[in-house]
Amino acid sequence: MIKGLLWCLTLLVLQLGLLRYVDLRVAAMPRLEDAPEASPGNASSLGREGGLDA
């Protein structure tokens, strides 16, 4: 029983260490720019409603 408890604690410590490592790596990544606002020349943000009418 003690051996099983020690294995559980070992796995918990390993998982927490991995989570800490991933957290630090993600925190070090550069932030993405916010999506640009809709502008008249931006065709990707116009959608179906903003297309040219015949």
C-alpha positions as MATLAB code, in Angstrom:
seq = 'MIKGLLWCLTLLVLQLGLLRYVDLRVAAMPRLEDAPEASPGNASSLGREGGLDA';
ca = [
       0.000    0.000    0.000;
       2.825    2.414    0.846;
       4.536    1.505   -2.423;
       1.393    2.407   -4.392;
       1.090    5.709   -2.560;
       4.702    6.555   -3.362;
       4.080    5.746   -7.054;
       1.037    8.031   -7.064;
       2.999   10.845   -5.455;
       5.844   10.341   -7.931;
       3.462   10.539  -10.881;
       1.817   13.621   -9.410;
       5.165   15.378   -9.041;
       6.122   14.446  -12.621;
       2.821   15.762  -13.976;
       3.150   19.003  -12.039;
       6.712   19.421  -13.297;
       5.586   18.878  -16.883;
       2.718   21.340  -16.431;
       5.116   23.936  -15.028;
       7.485   23.426  -17.977;
       4.667   23.835  -20.519;
       3.366   26.890  -18.656;
       6.770   28.569  -18.794;
       7.179   27.732  -22.486;
       3.754   29.153  -23.361;
       4.377   32.269  -21.267;
       7.621   32.863  -23.187;
       5.882   32.719  -26.574;
       5.170   36.034  -28.296;
       1.554   37.082  -28.151;
      -0.533   36.972  -31.303;
      -1.791   40.240  -32.733;
      -5.469   40.995  -32.364;
      -7.563   40.351  -35.458;
      -7.675   43.434  -37.680;
     -10.900   45.388  -37.731;
     -13.109   45.226  -40.806;
     -11.843   47.650  -43.418;
     -13.216   48.340  -46.915;
     -10.202   46.762  -48.626;
     -10.134   43.599  -46.504;
     -12.040   40.972  -48.528;
     -11.637   38.203  -45.956;
     -13.630   40.110  -43.322;
     -16.449   41.131  -45.671;
     -18.192   37.786  -45.836;
     -21.154   37.139  -48.118;
     -23.015   40.353  -47.287;
     -20.151   42.618  -48.266;
     -19.653   41.210  -51.765;
     -20.345   43.156  -54.942;
     -23.960   43.157  -56.087;
     -24.712   42.562  -59.765;
];
